[in-house]
């Protein structure tokens, strides 16, 4: 297995992310820099960083597991939490738990609940009766973003 020097790897990651980091969408600019997200992934044991991009509130870091198999690590661009894959000691919410958190927050008619970009996403009805798209943190269950359902 060939190892890529960290500086070369980081340069490739920075070049890959340069065009996408400005595509902020409705999540705004990330609070966690690309360098911090990569450092978080590396500290968790993910290696051979091949690229990264910021999308919908998370850094998507293409890397390898310690066993060499490929995966994408999702790092919350606000908190720096690794959203996916689950980390040792970390409990990710199951679909029923997400639905219970949404109900407790006043949302109803939860539809199309799915994992996307490390978060849970769903179409819901707000307390005011409007159809909304929400993004839910997979560990805390907090609604991190809400937008009009198109």
N, C-alpha and C positions, 0 to 999 in steps of 0.2 A: 504494500500500500504506500503510495507516494504522498508525502506530507508537503503542504504548501505553506511557506512562511507566513506568519500572521500579518505582517505589513503588506505583502502582496495580496493576500486574501482580503484584507480590509480595503485596499485600493480598488479591487474589483467590486466589492460590495458598494463602496461609495459611488463608483461610476455607474453601477446598475441603478442605484436608488436616486441619483441626481435628477433624473427626469420625472420621477413619480412622487417625490416628497412634496412637490408644490401642488399636487392634485389633492387639495385638502377636502373637498366635498363639504358635507354638512357637519363634519367632525372637527373642523378647524385644524390648526397646526399642531403637530405632536409635541407634547411636553417632554417626552423622552427622546433623546437624539438617536440617530441610527447607531452611532458608536456605543451608546449606553445599552441599546437593545441587543446588539451583537455581543457585547461583554456579558450581558445577562444570560444569553443562550450558551456562550462558551463556558461560563461559570457553572451552568447546569450540566455540562458534559457533552454538549453538541459541538461537533467539529466540522472541518471541511466546508466552511461557509461558502456557498456558491453564488449567492445573490440575495437581495432583500428589496422589499418595497413597502411603502406606507399606503394602507388602504383601509378606509372605514374604521379608523380609530385603533388600528393595530399594525405593528411591524410584522410582516411575513418574511421570515428568514429561512431560506432554503439551505439545509445543512444535512449532516449525518448524525445518526445515533452513535453511541460508543461502539456498537457492534458493526458499524460501517453501513447499515441500511439507511436509505435516504428518507427524509421527512421534511415537512415545513413546520417550524416553530412559530407560534403566534405570541407576540409580546404586546401587552396592553400599552399603548402609546401615551397614556396618562399616568398610570401607576407603576409601570415597569414589571407588573406581574406576568409570569408565563401563563397564558390562557390555555394553551394546548401544545403538546400533550400534557396530561396531568402530571404534576411533580410529586415526589415522595412527600407524604404527609398532607397533601392537598386533596380536598374533597370537591369534586365538580358536581354541580347540581344535575339531577336527573330531570327528564321532561316534566314529570308530575310535580316536582319541587319548584320548577320554574313557573308552572301554571299557578301553583299556590301563592308564590311570591307576587305574581301579577294580579291575582285576585285580591290579595291583601293590600296592594297599592291602588285598588279601585278599578282596575281594568276588567272588562268582561269580554265574552265571545272571542276567546283566544283561538286564532286560526293560523295554520301554516307555521307551526313552531318548528324551527330547524336550527342546526349549528351552522354558522357561516362566519368565516374569518376569525375563528376563535371564540366568538360570542354566540349567544342564543339570539335569534331574531323571531319576531312574530307579528302577525297582523292582529290588532285588538280593537275593541270599542272603548273609547275613553269615558271618564266619568261624565263628561258633557255630551256623550252620545256620538262623538265623531269617530270615524274609522282612522286608525293610526298605525304606523309601523314603529315598533320599538326594538331596541337592542338591549339585551340583558347580560350583565357580567356573569360568566359561568361559575364563579366561585361564591360571590356575595349575593347574587340575585338582584342587585341594584339595576334599575333602568338607567342606562348610560346615555341613551339618545332616544328621542321621539320625533317623528316627522309625520306629515300628512301621508295617508295611504293613497298612492296613485292608482 
